[in-house]
């Protein structure tokens, strides 16, 4: 029996290019492989009943648990060699998808930073909670992004989706290492009206969801640095969101210096936290979901910011940033959301979040 043909670097690049060019259509197709009751608000985003609260949850009501017994390095997930890995010219094979990606088509932003790995989630109970252990960014690249590549390759050449079959249910947090992204729809509230901005992710700058639109800000839930003091001090959904607001809506650097981030003396963090306490900013969680193509897992949140404070801290002007382009503000209205969801290459998490936010608009805007 002849040996299977080794995937070449050129073939791998061709498949990767197809994935990059057709991410939106592939995500819609991947979502269509699951029952309608698994897809959140009619979008491709996958979810579970335990991840869908009946009403918005104040962010501060979600209990967080961190277990540090997991190893500091490695994915904790075994069969990485089942990913679509090309052979090198010297006859060896790339051992991980992230290594092939770094060598062959690395985006501008591509670092294997420490993360908080999600292990349990319960948002539909009276005691919402999220549990985490240690993880790394490439854990998800080696599984979810590799599974997306495999899905694209199957459409191109008919190769079987071995990795996706092994991972089975994307919402089963025991089957794969899961990095959590906090996706935030920022609403500028002006009386009984609101507006919001979107982010276009430049495929030359990012390794995930290039060429697609997303709400802003979005960031992986992770410490701000690798030193031990960051791990506990940064273990806060709000503090992670503050850093993403500062980076994506204010254009500031992710570099915070050598020591721990001093959130109590950082003027922006102090002002935002005081505004949260005074009700000028309100932050809600609307659910949790998984992208059917990449298995990216997003906590869906909404930050409602009074217009006066928004205009003091942020800008509605479209502009480039480190990961793409901040787009012009849009009216928070049903016809705008419907057009985005049905006609634009919007990430599944963003589509579900916009629909959920509109469904809960009375709670979000009248509080």
Residue pairs with C-beta under 8 A, 6 or more apart in sequence:
6 86
6 87
6 93
7 84
7 85
7 86
7 87
8 86
8 87
9 86
9 87
9 88
9 89
9 104
11 86
12 84
12 85
12 86
12 100
12 104
13 104
13 105
14 156
15 84
15 149
15 152
15 153
15 156
15 157
16 101
16 104
16 105
16 149
16 152
18 152
18 153
18 155
18 156
19 26
19 148
19 149
19 151
19 152
20 203
20 210
20 211
21 211
22 152
23 148
23 209
23 210
23 211
23 212
23 293
23 345
24 211
24 212
24 345
24 346
26 148
26 151
26 152
26 155
26 293
27 44
27 291
27 292
27 293
27 294
27 347
27 348
28 44
29 155
30 44
30 151
30 292
30 293
31 39
31 43
31 44
31 45
31 46
31 292
31 293
31 348
32 44
33 292
34 46
34 292
36 42
38 46
38 47
38 48
38 171
39 45
39 46
39 47
40 46
40 47
40 52
40 287
40 289
40 352
40 356
41 351
41 352
41 355
41 356
41 359
42 355
43 341
43 348
43 351
43 352
43 355
44 291
44 292
44 293
44 348
44 351
45 289
45 290
45 291
45 292
45 298
45 348
45 349
45 351
45 352
46 170
46 171
46 289
46 290
46 291
46 292
47 171
47 287
47 288
47 289
47 290
48 171
49 124
50 121
50 122
50 123
50 124
50 125
51 121
51 123
51 124
51 171
51 287
51 288
51 289
52 123
52 124
52 287
52 288
53 123
53 124
53 128
53 285
53 286
53 287
54 124
55 360
55 363
56 284
56 285
56 286
56 302
56 360
56 363
56 364
57 123
57 128
57 284
57 285
57 286
58 282
58 283
58 284
58 285
59 237
59 238
59 283
59 284
59 285
59 301
60 238
60 283
61 128
62 123
62 128
62 129
62 130
62 237
62 285
63 127
63 128
63 129
63 130
64 129
64 130
64 131
64 132
64 235
64 236
64 237
65 120
65 129
65 130
65 131
65 132
66 116
66 131
66 132
66 133
66 231
66 232
66 235
67 119
67 131
67 132
67 133
68 133
68 134
68 231
69 133
70 76
70 117
70 133
70 134
70 135
71 134
72 114
72 134
73 136
74 136
75 135
75 136
75 138
75 139
75 142
75 143
75 177
76 117
76 135
76 139
76 177
77 139
77 142
77 143
77 176
77 177
79 163
79 166
80 95
80 96
80 97
80 142
80 143
81 93
81 95
82 162
82 163
82 166
83 96
83 97
83 142
83 143
83 146
83 147
83 149
83 150
83 163
84 97
84 146
84 149
84 150
84 153
84 159
84 163
85 93
85 94
85 95
85 96
85 97
85 100
86 93
86 94
86 100
86 104
87 93
87 94
88 94
94 100
94 103
96 138
96 142
97 141
97 142
97 145
97 146
97 149
98 112
98 138
98 141
98 142
98 145
101 110
101 141
101 145
101 207
102 110
106 207
107 203
107 204
107 205
107 206
107 207
107 210
108 204
108 205
108 206
109 205
109 206
109 207
109 322
109 323
110 207
111 137
112 136
112 137
112 138
113 136
113 137
113 220
113 222
113 223
113 226
114 134
114 135
114 136
114 137
114 222
114 223
114 226
114 230
114 231
115 134
115 135
115 136
115 137
115 139
115 179
115 180
115 220
115 221
115 222
116 132
116 133
116 134
116 135
116 179
116 180
116 221
116 222
116 223
116 235
117 132
117 133
117 134
117 135
117 139
117 177
117 178
117 179
117 180
118 130
118 131
118 132
118 173
118 178
118 179
118 180
118 221
118 297
119 131
119 132
119 133
119 173
119 178
120 129
120 130
120 131
120 173
121 129
121 130
121 131
121 173
121 288
122 128
122 129
122 130
123 130
123 285
123 287
123 288
128 285
130 180
130 299
132 180
132 221
132 235
134 231
135 177
135 178
135 179
137 179
137 220
137 222
139 177
139 179
140 177
140 178
140 179
140 295
140 296
141 207
143 163
143 167
143 176
143 177
143 295
144 176
144 291
144 294
144 295
144 296
145 207
145 208
145 294
146 163
147 161
147 163
147 164
147 167
147 293
147 294
147 295
148 293
148 294
148 295
150 159
150 161
150 162
150 163
150 164
151 161
151 164
151 293
153 159
154 160
154 161
167 175
167 176
167 295
168 175
169 175
170 176
170 290
170 291
170 292
170 295
171 290
176 295
178 295
178 297
179 220
179 221
179 222
179 296
179 297
180 220
180 221
180 297
180 298
180 299
181 218
181 219
181 220
181 221
181 296
181 297
181 298
181 299
181 349
182 218
182 219
182 220
182 221
182 237
182 240
182 241
182 244
182 298
182 299
182 301
183 214
183 215
183 218
183 298
183 299
183 300
183 301
183 349
183 350
183 353
184 215
184 216
184 217
184 218
184 241
184 244
184 245
184 283
184 301
184 302
184 303
185 196
185 215
185 300
185 301
185 302
185 303
185 350
185 353
185 354
185 357
186 196
186 197
186 215
186 216
186 217
186 245
186 249
186 302
186 303
186 305
186 314
187 194
187 195
187 196
187 302
187 303
187 304
187 305
187 332
187 357
187 364
187 365
188 194
188 195
188 196
188 305
188 307
188 310
188 311
188 316
188 329
189 304
189 305
189 306
189 307
189 365
190 307
192 365
193 331
193 332
194 304
194 331
194 332
194 365
195 316
195 329
195 330
195 331
195 332
196 215
196 329
196 330
196 332
197 216
197 249
197 316
197 326
197 327
197 328
197 329
197 330
198 213
198 214
198 215
198 216
198 326
198 327
198 330
198 340
198 346
198 350
199 213
199 214
199 215
199 216
199 217
199 218
199 248
199 321
199 323
199 324
199 325
199 326
199 327
200 211
200 212
200 213
200 324
200 325
200 327
201 208
201 209
201 210
201 211
201 212
201 213
201 214
201 323
201 324
202 210
202 211
202 323
202 324
202 325
203 210
203 211
204 210
205 322
205 323
205 324
206 323
206 324
208 294
208 296
209 294
209 296
209 347
211 345
212 345
212 346
212 347
213 327
213 340
213 344
213 345
213 346
213 347
213 350
214 346
214 347
214 349
214 350
215 349
215 350
215 353
215 354
216 248
216 249
216 326
217 241
217 244
217 245
217 247
217 248
217 249
218 244
218 248
218 298
219 240
219 241
219 243
219 244
219 247
219 248
221 237
221 240
221 299
222 234
222 240
223 230
223 231
223 233
223 234
223 235
224 230
224 234
224 243
224 254
224 256
224 261
225 256
227 260
229 259
229 260
230 260
230 261
233 239
233 260
233 261
234 240
234 261
237 299
237 301
238 273
238 276
238 283
239 261
239 263
239 269
241 283
241 301
241 303
242 263
242 268
242 269
242 272
242 273
243 254
243 256
243 261
245 268
245 272
245 303
245 314
246 252
246 268
247 253
247 254
247 321
247 322
248 321
248 323
248 326
249 313
249 314
249 315
249 326
250 268
250 313
250 314
251 319
251 321
263 269
263 270
263 273
264 270
268 313
271 313
272 281
272 313
275 281
275 305
275 306
275 309
276 282
276 283
279 367
280 305
280 306
280 309
281 303
281 304
281 305
281 306
281 309
282 303
282 304
282 364
282 367
283 301
283 302
283 303
283 304
284 301
284 302
284 304
284 360
284 363
284 364
285 299
285 300
285 301
286 300
286 301
286 302
286 353
286 356
286 357
286 360
287 300
287 352
287 356
288 297
288 298
288 299
288 300
289 297
289 298
289 300
289 348
289 349
289 352
290 296
290 297
290 298
291 297
291 298
291 347
291 348
291 349
292 348
293 348
296 349
298 349
298 353
300 349
300 352
300 353
300 356
301 353
302 353
302 357
302 364
304 364
304 365
304 367
305 313
305 314
316 328
316 329
318 325
318 326
318 327
318 328
319 325
319 326
320 326
330 336
330 340
332 357
332 358
332 361
334 358
337 354
337 355
337 358
340 346
340 351
340 354
341 351
341 354
341 355
346 354
357 364
